[in-house]
Amino acid sequence: MSAIYDRVALIGLGLIAGSMAHAMRQGGLAGEITGYARSRATRDTAREIDLCDRVCDSAAEAVAGADLVVLAVPVGAMGAVMAEIAPHLAQGATITDVGSVKQSVIDAVAPHLPAGVHFIPGHPLAGTEHSGPRAGFASLFANRWWLLTPLPDTDPAALARLDALITAMGAKTDRMEAPHHDLVLAVTSHAPHLIAYTMVGVADHLRRVSGEEVIQYSAAGFRDFTRIAASDPTMWRDVFLHNKEATLDILGRFTEELFVLQRAIRMGDGPQLHDYFTRTRAIRRGIIEAGQDTEAPDFGRTPGARPAE
């Protein structure tokens, strides 16, 4: 396939940006890929593994002449990064991001957007518990959703071009308004991560009482919690601080559901528990049938694993 962008700049070189670099190289989707990370150690690693065509020592150098710039930094850093690169952006360039919160990113980035530069917020619903430049792999986005939240004045041609890149990397695209995106993700990602962190925290407290038994005898459920809770702490700190209202709303609903189950257990209400678990089991089956997960070992999330069909 011919290149969709002449030069793509990746600001932040973690799992998502690294996977984009691999996917774009594999498909010949970019003429040149430049990269920048604030950490020197990360830049050195990216150079060592030849992640990009050029790894730059400043964000300004990385974005110079780029027709697509991808902000792949924690949500809380988006505004400062955009302010830093704004004077160095080429006319007609497109800016997108990969943050899992959208409204706060729009609020942080839009004030620094130069005239003649397009901003199209985005969020790939793909990932693993691993982070850093070595974590990326080309098939990460295969058959996964990539949500775009275009602004009212988004240029249709710029949107179509970005959409073409995303689909060429194997993902499926959809459009959402930013507030709706943040509510949906609070249900499907943010609250589950917070619950996982909490459950692992409870286990850590119990470990101080029971020695290493909690770790030694971890069953599948707890192993899944620890996988989720192994995600990048800086990224998730920023997610919760920047999607506060939606996450608190969903956690309130979760607490209400938990009280219902607590009462059913206390009262020995087997039929209610069975009915509840039957309905929730159907959700899991629906996720697999929709191709958004797999029953393969480790959920197919390890590099090189076969993605969901």
C-alpha positions, 0 to 999 in steps of 0.5 A: 500500500502507498503511504497515506502520510509523508511524515508521522510524528509520534510524541510518546513512545509507549505501547500504543505509539510503538504498535502504530510504528510497527503497523505503519512500517509493516503496511508502508503507510508512512514515508517517514516516522519520527518519535520523541519521548520525554525520558532519555532512557525511553528514547535510547531504547527506541533507538536501540530497537529501531522503533522509528526512522528517527528518534528526536531529542525534542518534540519540536524536532520530531513534529517539524514537517510532519503531516500527522502528529500523534499525541501518545502521552498521559492525558494530564500532559496533553495540554503542555505538550500541545503548547510546546509543539504548536509553534513548530507544526506545519500548515495543514497538519493533523493532530490526533491523540490516543488518550482514553478520555476525550472531553478533557483532552479537547479542553486542554489541546484546543486552546493551543491549536494554530490556525490551519492545523486540524485536531481530530481526537481519537482513542484506540480500544486496544492494549495490554498490561505492558508499557514502554517502547518494547511493548508494541506489536503490529497486530495490536489494533487488528479488529479492534475499535478506534473511536474518533470524536471529531469537533464540529468544524473538523475538515472532512478530508483530514478526517477521511485521511486519518480514518484511512490510516487507522483502518489500514492498521487493521482497526475499525473506526466509529464516531462519538461525541466526546461526553458520550465517549467518556461515559461509555469508557467509564463503564467498559474500562475506567471503572473496571480498572479502578475495581481491579486496583482496589481488589489487588489492594485488598489482597495486598492488605490480606497478604500481610495477615496470611503471608504469601498465600494470596500470591501463591494460591491466586486463582484465575479471577485474581490473576485477571485482576492483577493483569489489569492492575499492572497497567501504567500507573501514571496513565491511569492516575490521569484517566481518573482525574480527568474523567472524574464525573463519569467514573464516579457515576458508574462507581455509584451504580456499581455500589448499588448492584453490589448491595443487591448481591450482598443481600442475595448472598446474606438471604441465601437467595440462590435463584436471584444469584443464578439469574444475575450470573446468567445475565452477566455471563451472556455479556461475556459471550457477546464480547467474544462473538463481537470479535473483541476478545478471544478464548485463546490463552492469555486472552490473545493479548501477548505480542505475536498472539493471534488476534480475535477473528 
